[in-house]
Amino acid sequence: MNGYYLVLTTIDLFVLSFMGILTRLSESLNKKQKRGFLLAFALIAGISVMEIVTLVVDGAPVKYRWLNIASNFLGFGLSPAVAICLVYVQDRKSAPRQNLRFAVGCEIAYLLFLACSVPFGLVFSVSADNVYSRGPHFYIYIVAYFAAIFYLSLSTVLRAQAFQNRSKALIYPLIVFLTAETIVQVALLDLHVTWLCVTLLSVLYFIYCSEMWNQLDALTGLLNQNSYLNRTAEMRRGGVLVVFDVDSFKQINDRYGHLQGDVCLAEIADCIKKAYARSGYCYRTGGDEFCVLMENADREAQCAQEFVRQLEQRRKAVDFLPTVSFGSAPFLGEDVLAVKNRADREMYRYKKARKPDAAGERA
């Protein structure tokens, strides 16, 4: 075996070990996300080592044939699982989503199929002389691998859209890079750089997800105040600032407790996102204050109507959900504080005009 592969694998394992330690020490990741990243790094490390093992034992005495078979089986079988682990870390919720459970089921079915196919050499075979070769249906592994990449890509794009991540398009060059490298590896059997590239991808994916989560408010899933401040610095004429304030929120906390108050904030945030996310960026700027930055005012009235409709719909399930006052102001080239002051004045006028109705609803 060429020492070149040993050097690549050593670099690979060093980077993965470093990322594993960084993940364990992270204060921003929850237990579920740490578990997903650590499992992904461990799988990549294990598969990289097994690839070296196959190179060492291939053509060796027949007594090592079982090790050749086992290493190839685990390498081919566990490759799609890396993508599933990376999908697992995307959501901060503890319970896995239904599509993730389905993906795990597909991975188990693929492993069972691969195990049953080993005696027949369908995907790969190891001859009686302990020599590896691709099987007549090697494409099954390629399909499973690319299906996992597609699943990771689609899940990441949808999650980035839900989180309003402005850098969501960056996932595409990562996937193109991995796809191109995989095609080259399939065409050039002796190259053996796949898992070094997958390691690089996992590191970049870790950075990508960390940046995405750093933009979010932990309670509501809306963009946070830092994101708001950075975005307002880029706003120009034609944009619109919409501000929201929860009516009598202190009474909700006093009467129902802070946990139920958090439920109210999360519900209101979800209504704002559903109404405005396609037309602007939604933020929680602190406490019970929310805002939306829209590129233009064309759909503002329609979004406002949809927000009121969403809020009324949610109140059927959460009967103590308070009313929300909101107002807006266009960017006319002045300082953002001046725009916010005008939007606040509009919001307070709206609040004052409907105060009797709001009190009646809460009663």
DOZAVO-827788 format. One record per residue (C-alpha): residue number from 1; x, y, z. Coordinates in steps of 0.02 Angstrom, whole numbers, plus 50000, padded with zeros to 5 digits. Last residue first. Example, Ala and Ser with C-alpha at 12.3 -4.5 7.8 and 13.67 -1.06 7.14 Angstrom:
<recs>
@pake:2 u:50684 v:49947 w:50357
@pake:1 u:50615 v:49775 w:50390
</recs>
This chain:
<recs>
@pake:363 u:46900 v:51946 w:51441
@pake:362 u:47052 v:51947 w:51330
@pake:361 u:46946 v:51983 w:51177
@pake:360 u:46856 v:52125 w:51264
@pake:359 u:47019 v:52206 w:51317
@pake:358 u:47080 v:52198 w:51138
@pake:357 u:46919 v:52277 w:51076
@pake:356 u:46933 v:52420 w:51200
@pake:355 u:47117 v:52447 w:51151
@pake:354 u:47085 v:52451 w:50963
@pake:353 u:47124 v:52633 w:50925
@pake:352 u:47259 v:52644 w:51060
@pake:351 u:47355 v:52493 w:50992
@pake:350 u:47345 v:52556 w:50813
@pake:349 u:47407 v:52728 w:50866
@pake:348 u:47543 v:52641 w:50966
@pake:347 u:47597 v:52542 w:50812
@pake:346 u:47601 v:52696 w:50701
@pake:345 u:47707 v:52786 w:50830
@pake:344 u:47822 v:52635 w:50842
@pake:343 u:47843 v:52634 w:50652
@pake:342 u:47893 v:52818 w:50654
@pake:341 u:48016 v:52787 w:50795
@pake:340 u:48085 v:52635 w:50703
@pake:339 u:48118 v:52738 w:50546
@pake:338 u:48207 v:52872 w:50650
@pake:337 u:48311 v:52738 w:50733
@pake:336 u:48356 v:52669 w:50561
@pake:335 u:48439 v:52834 w:50514
@pake:334 u:48364 v:52922 w:50363
@pake:333 u:48356 v:52866 w:50182
@pake:332 u:48169 v:52854 w:50167
@pake:331 u:48145 v:52681 w:50241
@pake:330 u:47958 v:52650 w:50254
@pake:329 u:47861 v:52643 w:50417
@pake:328 u:47754 v:52508 w:50496
@pake:327 u:47636 v:52471 w:50639
@pake:326 u:47586 v:52324 w:50746
@pake:325 u:47478 v:52279 w:50895
@pake:324 u:47461 v:52099 w:50952
@pake:323 u:47317 v:52016 w:51042
@pake:322 u:47351 v:51890 w:51180
@pake:321 u:47346 v:51699 w:51168
@pake:320 u:47245 v:51639 w:51318
@pake:319 u:47135 v:51527 w:51210
@pake:318 u:47281 v:51431 w:51135
@pake:317 u:47195 v:51313 w:51010
@pake:316 u:47064 v:51434 w:50944
@pake:315 u:47189 v:51576 w:50970
@pake:314 u:47298 v:51498 w:50835
@pake:313 u:47167 v:51537 w:50701
@pake:312 u:47146 v:51715 w:50760
@pake:311 u:47334 v:51741 w:50753
@pake:310 u:47347 v:51666 w:50578
@pake:309 u:47208 v:51779 w:50515
@pake:308 u:47288 v:51933 w:50591
@pake:307 u:47455 v:51885 w:50512
@pake:306 u:47371 v:51853 w:50343
@pake:305 u:47293 v:52026 w:50345
@pake:304 u:47462 v:52105 w:50385
@pake:303 u:47545 v:52005 w:50246
@pake:302 u:47418 v:52067 w:50119
@pake:301 u:47442 v:52247 w:50176
@pake:300 u:47632 v:52234 w:50165
@pake:299 u:47637 v:52148 w:49995
@pake:298 u:47698 v:52293 w:49888
@pake:297 u:47788 v:52383 w:50030
@pake:296 u:47966 v:52340 w:49979
@pake:295 u:48117 v:52241 w:50041
@pake:294 u:48030 v:52199 w:50203
@pake:293 u:48112 v:52201 w:50375
@pake:292 u:47998 v:52123 w:50505
@pake:291 u:47989 v:52161 w:50690
@pake:290 u:47959 v:52080 w:50858
@pake:289 u:47949 v:52143 w:51036
@pake:288 u:47888 v:52034 w:51178
@pake:287 u:48058 v:52025 w:51262
@pake:286 u:48192 v:52073 w:51135
@pake:285 u:48221 v:52104 w:50950
@pake:284 u:48131 v:51949 w:50888
@pake:283 u:48156 v:51955 w:50702
@pake:282 u:48069 v:51913 w:50537
@pake:281 u:48153 v:51941 w:50368
@pake:280 u:48047 v:51992 w:50220
@pake:279 u:47915 v:51946 w:50091
@pake:278 u:47909 v:51757 w:50103
@pake:277 u:47935 v:51764 w:50291
@pake:276 u:47790 v:51884 w:50322
@pake:275 u:47631 v:51787 w:50363
@pake:274 u:47700 v:51617 w:50414
@pake:273 u:47844 v:51698 w:50508
@pake:272 u:47732 v:51819 w:50602
@pake:271 u:47613 v:51678 w:50651
@pake:270 u:47760 v:51572 w:50712
@pake:269 u:47824 v:51718 w:50815
@pake:268 u:47652 v:51738 w:50894
@pake:267 u:47650 v:51554 w:50942
@pake:266 u:47826 v:51561 w:51014
@pake:265 u:47786 v:51717 w:51114
@pake:264 u:47627 v:51640 w:51182
@pake:263 u:47716 v:51480 w:51232
@pake:262 u:47848 v:51585 w:51320
@pake:261 u:47709 v:51668 w:51420
@pake:260 u:47645 v:51495 w:51462
@pake:259 u:47814 v:51457 w:51538
@pake:258 u:47818 v:51628 w:51622
@pake:257 u:47660 v:51600 w:51723
@pake:256 u:47475 v:51605 w:51680
@pake:255 u:47412 v:51761 w:51769
@pake:254 u:47570 v:51860 w:51799
@pake:253 u:47652 v:51809 w:51634
@pake:252 u:47494 v:51847 w:51535
@pake:251 u:47470 v:52011 w:51629
@pake:250 u:47647 v:52063 w:51581
@pake:249 u:47602 v:52034 w:51399
@pake:248 u:47470 v:52171 w:51402
@pake:247 u:47466 v:52183 w:51211
@pake:246 u:47612 v:52099 w:51122
@pake:245 u:47710 v:52227 w:51020
@pake:244 u:47751 v:52215 w:50835
@pake:243 u:47857 v:52323 w:50721
@pake:242 u:47855 v:52327 w:50529
@pake:241 u:48003 v:52410 w:50444
@pake:240 u:47986 v:52441 w:50257
@pake:239 u:48115 v:52449 w:50119
@pake:238 u:48101 v:52569 w:49971
@pake:237 u:48253 v:52672 w:50015
@pake:236 u:48397 v:52567 w:50079
@pake:235 u:48427 v:52436 w:50212
@pake:234 u:48604 v:52371 w:50234
@pake:233 u:48635 v:52434 w:50413
@pake:232 u:48463 v:52365 w:50455
@pake:231 u:48527 v:52190 w:50419
@pake:230 u:48669 v:52194 w:50543
@pake:229 u:48559 v:52262 w:50681
@pake:228 u:48423 v:52133 w:50647
@pake:227 u:48547 v:51990 w:50645
@pake:226 u:48613 v:52047 w:50812
@pake:225 u:48435 v:52057 w:50878
@pake:224 u:48392 v:51877 w:50834
@pake:223 u:48315 v:51793 w:50682
@pake:222 u:48156 v:51698 w:50724
@pake:221 u:48164 v:51524 w:50799
@pake:220 u:48053 v:51580 w:50942
@pake:219 u:48144 v:51530 w:51100
@pake:218 u:48325 v:51517 w:51041
@pake:217 u:48328 v:51678 w:50939
@pake:216 u:48426 v:51634 w:50783
@pake:215 u:48578 v:51703 w:50692
@pake:214 u:48699 v:51595 w:50790
@pake:213 u:48603 v:51442 w:50730
@pake:212 u:48643 v:51477 w:50547
@pake:211 u:48826 v:51515 w:50584
@pake:210 u:48842 v:51351 w:50680
@pake:209 u:48757 v:51257 w:50539
@pake:208 u:48879 v:51323 w:50407
@pake:207 u:49032 v:51296 w:50517
@pake:206 u:48981 v:51115 w:50550
@pake:205 u:48943 v:51093 w:50365
@pake:204 u:49117 v:51156 w:50322
@pake:203 u:49192 v:51028 w:50440
@pake:202 u:49079 v:50891 w:50371
@pake:201 u:49127 v:50937 w:50192
@pake:200 u:49312 v:50927 w:50232
@pake:199 u:49287 v:50757 w:50311
@pake:198 u:49187 v:50702 w:50158
@pake:197 u:49333 v:50759 w:50049
@pake:196 u:49456 v:50656 w:50153
@pake:195 u:49330 v:50516 w:50141
@pake:194 u:49326 v:50514 w:49952
@pake:193 u:49514 v:50531 w:49921
@pake:192 u:49550 v:50351 w:49873
@pake:191 u:49615 v:50379 w:49694
@pake:190 u:49636 v:50197 w:49642
@pake:189 u:49458 v:50172 w:49578
@pake:188 u:49461 v:50319 w:49459
@pake:187 u:49285 v:50332 w:49385
@pake:186 u:49196 v:50304 w:49550
@pake:185 u:49315 v:50424 w:49637
@pake:184 u:49289 v:50558 w:49504
@pake:183 u:49100 v:50542 w:49524
@pake:182 u:49120 v:50556 w:49712
@pake:181 u:49226 v:50713 w:49695
@pake:180 u:49096 v:50794 w:49583
@pake:179 u:48955 v:50753 w:49705
@pake:178 u:49053 v:50816 w:49855
@pake:177 u:49095 v:50982 w:49770
@pake:176 u:48918 v:51004 w:49702
@pake:175 u:48850 v:50974 w:49877
@pake:174 u:48963 v:51106 w:49954
@pake:173 u:48928 v:51226 w:49809
@pake:172 u:48741 v:51209 w:49843
@pake:171 u:48746 v:51233 w:50032
@pake:170 u:48804 v:51413 w:50008
@pake:169 u:48631 v:51459 w:49943
@pake:168 u:48566 v:51459 w:50123
@pake:167 u:48675 v:51608 w:50170
@pake:166 u:48528 v:51721 w:50213
@pake:165 u:48457 v:51593 w:50334
@pake:164 u:48271 v:51625 w:50354
@pake:163 u:48263 v:51484 w:50485
@pake:162 u:48125 v:51397 w:50386
@pake:161 u:48222 v:51428 w:50225
@pake:160 u:48380 v:51357 w:50302
@pake:159 u:48283 v:51203 w:50358
@pake:158 u:48214 v:51177 w:50183
@pake:157 u:48387 v:51196 w:50105
@pake:156 u:48467 v:51081 w:50234
@pake:155 u:48335 v:50946 w:50214
@pake:154 u:48351 v:50950 w:50025
@pake:153 u:48541 v:50938 w:50028
@pake:152 u:48546 v:50800 w:50160
@pake:151 u:48416 v:50698 w:50065
@pake:150 u:48510 v:50725 w:49901
@pake:149 u:48672 v:50667 w:49981
@pake:148 u:48584 v:50513 w:50052
@pake:147 u:48509 v:50473 w:49882
@pake:146 u:48683 v:50494 w:49807
@pake:145 u:48753 v:50360 w:49923
@pake:144 u:48607 v:50240 w:49900
@pake:143 u:48616 v:50258 w:49710
@pake:142 u:48805 v:50233 w:49708
@pake:141 u:48787 v:50079 w:49820
@pake:140 u:48657 v:50006 w:49703
@pake:139 u:48769 v:50049 w:49554
@pake:138 u:48886 v:49911 w:49610
@pake:137 u:48762 v:49789 w:49534
@pake:136 u:48884 v:49684 w:49431
@pake:135 u:49003 v:49676 w:49581
@pake:134 u:49159 v:49779 w:49608
@pake:133 u:49316 v:49680 w:49643
@pake:132 u:49417 v:49631 w:49797
@pake:131 u:49550 v:49494 w:49795
@pake:130 u:49556 v:49369 w:49939
@pake:129 u:49605 v:49216 w:49834
@pake:128 u:49429 v:49145 w:49857
@pake:127 u:49369 v:49306 w:49778
@pake:126 u:49304 v:49457 w:49872
@pake:125 u:49147 v:49527 w:49793
@pake:124 u:49058 v:49693 w:49782
@pake:123 u:48880 v:49751 w:49749
@pake:122 u:48805 v:49586 w:49689
@pake:121 u:48940 v:49470 w:49753
@pake:120 u:48819 v:49326 w:49786
@pake:119 u:48878 v:49289 w:49963
@pake:118 u:48880 v:49477 w:50002
@pake:117 u:48703 v:49512 w:49940
@pake:116 u:48617 v:49466 w:50104
@pake:115 u:48726 v:49587 w:50201
@pake:114 u:48696 v:49725 w:50073
@pake:113 u:48509 v:49699 w:50082
@pake:112 u:48512 v:49707 w:50272
@pake:111 u:48618 v:49865 w:50268
@pake:110 u:48500 v:49946 w:50141
@pake:109 u:48348 v:49903 w:50248
@pake:108 u:48433 v:49982 w:50400
@pake:107 u:48474 v:50138 w:50298
@pake:106 u:48295 v:50148 w:50234
@pake:105 u:48228 v:50137 w:50412
@pake:104 u:48347 v:50277 w:50466
@pake:103 u:48280 v:50382 w:50322
@pake:102 u:48100 v:50349 w:50377
@pake:101 u:48144 v:50402 w:50555
@pake:100 u:48218 v:50562 w:50482
@pake:99 u:48060 v:50594 w:50380
@pake:98 u:47956 v:50576 w:50539
@pake:97 u:48056 v:50706 w:50634
@pake:96 u:48173 v:50657 w:50774
@pake:95 u:48119 v:50710 w:50950
@pake:94 u:48239 v:50824 w:51044
@pake:93 u:48203 v:50985 w:50950
@pake:92 u:48355 v:51085 w:50896
@pake:91 u:48333 v:51031 w:50715
@pake:90 u:48479 v:51017 w:50596
@pake:89 u:48581 v:50891 w:50697
@pake:88 u:48487 v:50738 w:50632
@pake:87 u:48516 v:50789 w:50451
@pake:86 u:48703 v:50774 w:50483
@pake:85 u:48679 v:50601 w:50556
@pake:84 u:48576 v:50549 w:50404
@pake:83 u:48715 v:50609 w:50288
@pake:82 u:48842 v:50501 w:50379
@pake:81 u:48723 v:50351 w:50372
@pake:80 u:48738 v:50343 w:50182
@pake:79 u:48919 v:50280 w:50199
@pake:78 u:48879 v:50147 w:50329
@pake:77 u:48847 v:50001 w:50211
@pake:76 u:48986 v:50028 w:50086
@pake:75 u:49120 v:50046 w:50219
@pake:74 u:49043 v:49916 w:50334
@pake:73 u:49032 v:49787 w:50194
@pake:72 u:49206 v:49829 w:50127
@pake:71 u:49283 v:49808 w:50299
@pake:70 u:49190 v:49647 w:50334
@pake:69 u:49238 v:49567 w:50167
@pake:68 u:49422 v:49612 w:50182
@pake:67 u:49423 v:49555 w:50363
@pake:66 u:49345 v:49388 w:50313
@pake:65 u:49478 v:49367 w:50177
@pake:64 u:49620 v:49387 w:50303
@pake:63 u:49653 v:49198 w:50316
@pake:62 u:49668 v:49197 w:50126
@pake:61 u:49842 v:49276 w:50134
@pake:60 u:49847 v:49458 w:50074
@pake:59 u:49776 v:49510 w:49905
@pake:58 u:49671 v:49646 w:49986
@pake:57 u:49723 v:49652 w:50170
@pake:56 u:49811 v:49820 w:50171
@pake:55 u:49698 v:49912 w:50049
@pake:54 u:49542 v:49847 w:50136
@pake:53 u:49612 v:49903 w:50304
@pake:52 u:49646 v:50078 w:50236
@pake:51 u:49465 v:50091 w:50181
@pake:50 u:49413 v:50027 w:50352
@pake:49 u:49509 v:50169 w:50434
@pake:48 u:49419 v:50299 w:50328
@pake:47 u:49252 v:50214 w:50365
@pake:46 u:49285 v:50226 w:50552
@pake:45 u:49339 v:50407 w:50545
@pake:44 u:49187 v:50456 w:50440
@pake:43 u:49073 v:50361 w:50559
@pake:42 u:49151 v:50442 w:50712
@pake:41 u:49133 v:50616 w:50637
@pake:40 u:48949 v:50583 w:50597
@pake:39 u:48918 v:50512 w:50771
@pake:38 u:49001 v:50663 w:50852
@pake:37 u:48898 v:50782 w:50744
@pake:36 u:48733 v:50698 w:50787
@pake:35 u:48769 v:50680 w:50973
@pake:34 u:48824 v:50861 w:50986
@pake:33 u:48662 v:50915 w:50902
@pake:32 u:48557 v:50812 w:51021
@pake:31 u:48651 v:50871 w:51175
@pake:30 u:48630 v:51056 w:51131
@pake:29 u:48759 v:51154 w:51034
@pake:28 u:48808 v:51332 w:51085
@pake:27 u:48926 v:51290 w:51228
@pake:26 u:49041 v:51183 w:51121
@pake:25 u:49171 v:51079 w:51215
@pake:24 u:49111 v:50912 w:51147
@pake:23 u:49099 v:50982 w:50971
@pake:22 u:49275 v:51055 w:50977
@pake:21 u:49341 v:50888 w:51039
@pake:20 u:49255 v:50797 w:50896
@pake:19 u:49314 v:50926 w:50770
@pake:18 u:49495 v:50901 w:50827
@pake:17 u:49476 v:50712 w:50816
@pake:16 u:49402 v:50728 w:50641
@pake:15 u:49544 v:50840 w:50584
@pake:14 u:49676 v:50720 w:50654
@pake:13 u:49587 v:50569 w:50580
@pake:12 u:49586 v:50644 w:50405
@pake:11 u:49766 v:50702 w:50414
@pake:10 u:49817 v:50525 w:50464
@pake:9 u:49706 v:50453 w:50327
@pake:8 u:49788 v:50561 w:50194
@pake:7 u:49962 v:50516 w:50257
@pake:6 u:49919 v:50330 w:50258
@pake:5 u:49852 v:50343 w:50082
@pake:4 u:50014 v:50421 w:50019
@pake:3 u:50113 v:50282 w:50102
@pake:2 u:50063 v:50173 w:49953
@pake:1 u:50000 v:50000 w:50000
</recs>
